[in-house]
Every structure is written in C-alpha cells, then in structure tokens.
Amino acid sequence: MSDAGKEWEIRPEASGDAPAVGALVAKAFGPGRFAKSAYRLREGVDPEPGLSFVAVENAVLRGSVRFWPIFVGRQPALLLGPLAVESDQRGRGLGIALMERGIAEAKRLGHRAVILVGDAPYYARVGFAQLPKDSVKFPGPVDKGRILGLALVDGALESLTGEVARARIDRPVCAAGAAVGPGGGLVINTG
Ligand SMILES: CC(C)(COP(=O)(O)OP(=O)(O)OC[C@H]1O[C@@H](n2cnc3c(N)ncnc32)[C@H](O)[C@@H]1OP(=O)(O)O)[C@@H](O)C(=O)NCCC(=O)NCCS
C-alpha cells in the first residue's frame, strides 16, 4: 500500500495499550493459545523491551506484535508473536508493517536472529524461511514445517540449533496461563 493512502501508523506499544492488546490477542487466537508450545516460552516472561509495536488509526488499536527473549541452545534469539490484526482490518498491510518495524528495531538493538511458529508463505514476505527439520526443539509439540527463522546478522541461523527456552523468567509461574504477581496475587495472562 502506498503511504499516501494509509491512515494508520505503527508506534511502540505504551503501557496503556496492554488491555486492548490483550483483548485483540484473545479474540485472534482464542483460549487455545494457552496450549501452544510458543506460549510456554512467554509464560512468566515480559516481552523484550523496546520491541512491542502497535498499529493505530485515529487512536484505535488495529494490530499488535511482540517479541520475546529466548535461547536456542546457547544462542540468544527472539521469538516473534503473537502477531494479530483486527479481523475487519486485515489485508491492509498492517501485519507486514508491524513485523518490519519490529525486525528493523531488533536489528538496530543488536539482536542476531528471530524465530517463530507460523505459516511460511506469509512470513516469507518479511524474509523468514523454514529452519532445517530437527535443528530447533520447542518445549512441546510443534509442526516442524512451521518453525521459521530470520537472521538479523549474516550466518546467525547456522549456529541456531538446540532446545528453545526462555532467556529469563520475570515472574514465577504457578499454573498454565497464570503467574504470581508482585504482591503474591494471581495474574492471568491474556497476551
Ligand atoms: C496473520 C495476520 C496477522 C495478517 O495480518 P494482515 O494485516 O491481514 O496482513 P497484511 O495485510 O500485512 O498481509 C496480507 C497478505 O498476506 C496474506 N496472508 C495473510 N495470512 C496469510 C497466511 N496465513 N498464509 C499466507 N498468506 C497470508 C494475505 O492473503 C494478503 O495477501 P495479499 O497481499 O496478496 O492480498 C492476521 O490475519 C491475523 O491477525 N490473523 C489471526 C492471528 C494469526 O493467525 N496470527 C499469525 C499467527 S501464525
């Protein structure tokens, strides 16, 4: 889409966006998201700082993307997702624009590689390619043909082998989809 016809903008996610982002992700993925292998890697972890972006139009949230800190074997990397666009706003280029912004910023911040679980034909549009089967092992069942990677520095995918794990844990997790809050209260994750 040409910039001339576009009324939306991509900007960093602000703390006040969290409820709307949570609602969008819940609508886009449903309760089944908690069972996903990629979700295990986000449990109890805050998104990588500076790498969450939203698409907004006239102050209304249209889409969102976040990235998470992981290790693949001993290599630090990022996990992309969730990426979600409001159902009545799809096909306007927001999904690609959100990813392009995040990827550019990740590169600028010195990250080396991004992986995700998703549809190869879509993510190929921003440079993702299937990783060699069995090179990367997620914590739980994943369709291996959907494990995709993007090198942010030359050769970064070649050393990307091993188990995928959270790079840090920000909150202790006590049940699927729930984490213990700072005061000991239960926090239900919605994103
Ligand atoms: C996937 C999603 C983020 C795409 O957002 P979007 O803003 O519509 O994407 P864009 O407008 O940037 O790109 C649209 C193009 O990608 C294509 N596309 C969208 N999803 C695709 C998919 N799963 N596989 C292949 N192509 C896809 C569209 O057909 C369209 O093609 P065109 O440009 O030739 O018409 C959006 O559909 C969504 O939120 N889906 C629900 C959540 C989800 O599935 N997230 C991804 C997890 S893998």
The ligand as a Tripos MOL2 file, in Angstrom:
@<TRIPOS>MOLECULE
LIG
   48    50     1     0     0
SMALL
NO_CHARGES

@<TRIPOS>ATOM
      1 C1         -1.9970  -13.1840   10.0350 C.3       1 LIG1
      2 C2         -2.4110  -11.7230   10.2120 C.3       1 LIG1
      3 C3         -1.5870  -11.0990   11.3240 C.3       1 LIG1
      4 C4         -2.1560  -10.9810    8.8970 C.3       1 LIG1
      5 O1         -2.4100   -9.5950    9.1250 O.3       1 LIG1
      6 P1         -2.7610   -8.6010    7.9150 P.3       1 LIG1
      7 O2         -2.6560   -7.2230    8.4200 O.co2     1 LIG1
      8 O3         -4.0350   -9.0080    7.2630 O.co2     1 LIG1
      9 O4         -1.5690   -8.9180    6.9140 O.3       1 LIG1
     10 P2         -1.0820   -7.9740    5.7270 P.3       1 LIG1
     11 O5         -2.1970   -7.0690    5.3190 O.co2     1 LIG1
     12 O6          0.1970   -7.3730    6.0890 O.co2     1 LIG1
     13 O7         -0.8130   -9.0460    4.5950 O.3       1 LIG1
     14 C5         -1.9210   -9.5750    3.9370 C.3       1 LIG1
     15 C6         -1.4330  -10.5300    2.8550 C.3       1 LIG1
     16 O8         -0.8950  -11.6930    3.4830 O.3       1 LIG1
     17 C7         -1.6530  -12.8270    3.0940 C.3       1 LIG1
     18 N1         -1.7960  -13.7150    4.2130 N.ar      1 LIG1
     19 C8         -2.3960  -13.4490    5.3990 C.ar      1 LIG1
     20 N2         -2.3310  -14.5350    6.1930 N.ar      1 LIG1
     21 C9         -1.6820  -15.4830    5.4900 C.ar      1 LIG1
     22 C10        -1.3150  -16.8220    5.7760 C.ar      1 LIG1
     23 N3         -1.6120  -17.3900    6.9420 N.pl3     1 LIG1
     24 N4         -0.6350  -17.5130    4.8150 N.ar      1 LIG1
     25 C11        -0.3370  -16.9480    3.6360 C.ar      1 LIG1
     26 N5         -0.6570  -15.6730    3.3100 N.ar      1 LIG1
     27 C12        -1.3280  -14.9690    4.2280 C.ar      1 LIG1
     28 C13        -2.9950  -12.2590    2.6650 C.3       1 LIG1
     29 O9         -3.6570  -13.1680    1.7600 O.3       1 LIG1
     30 C14        -2.5920  -10.9790    1.9800 C.3       1 LIG1
     31 O10        -2.1010  -11.2720    0.7100 O.3       1 LIG1
     32 P3         -2.1440  -10.1600   -0.4980 P.3       1 LIG1
     33 O11        -1.2770   -9.0060   -0.0270 O.co2     1 LIG1
     34 O12        -1.5390  -10.8910   -1.6470 O.co2     1 LIG1
     35 O13        -3.5640   -9.8000   -0.6430 O.co2     1 LIG1
     36 C15        -3.9330  -11.5970   10.5280 C.3       1 LIG1
     37 O14        -4.6430  -12.3050    9.5540 O.3       1 LIG1
     38 C16        -4.3080  -12.1290   11.9040 C.2       1 LIG1
     39 O15        -4.2750  -11.4000   12.8910 O.2       1 LIG1
     40 N6         -4.7110  -13.4050   11.9780 N.am      1 LIG1
     41 C17        -5.1290  -14.0230   13.2420 C.3       1 LIG1
     42 C18        -3.9520  -14.2640   14.1500 C.3       1 LIG1
     43 C19        -2.8690  -15.0730   13.4580 C.2       1 LIG1
     44 O16        -3.1430  -16.0810   12.8120 O.2       1 LIG1
     45 N7         -1.6060  -14.5930   13.6100 N.am      1 LIG1
     46 C20        -0.4790  -15.2250   12.9990 C.3       1 LIG1
     47 C21        -0.0670  -16.4390   13.7460 C.3       1 LIG1
     48 S1          0.8210  -17.5850   12.7100 S.3       1 LIG1
@<TRIPOS>BOND
     1     1     2 1
     2     2     3 1
     3     2     4 1
     4     2    36 1
     5     4     5 1
     6     5     6 1
     7     6     7 2
     8     6     8 1
     9     6     9 1
    10     9    10 1
    11    10    11 2
    12    10    12 1
    13    10    13 1
    14    13    14 1
    15    14    15 1
    16    15    16 1
    17    15    30 1
    18    16    17 1
    19    17    18 1
    20    17    28 1
    21    18    19 ar
    22    18    27 ar
    23    19    20 ar
    24    20    21 ar
    25    21    22 ar
    26    21    27 ar
    27    22    23 1
    28    22    24 ar
    29    24    25 ar
    30    25    26 ar
    31    26    27 ar
    32    28    29 1
    33    28    30 1
    34    30    31 1
    35    31    32 1
    36    32    33 2
    37    32    34 1
    38    32    35 1
    39    36    37 1
    40    36    38 1
    41    38    39 2
    42    38    40 1
    43    40    41 1
    44    41    42 1
    45    42    43 1
    46    43    44 2
    47    43    45 1
    48    45    46 1
    49    46    47 1
    50    47    48 1
@<TRIPOS>SUBSTRUCTURE
     1 LIG1         1 GROUP 0 **** ****
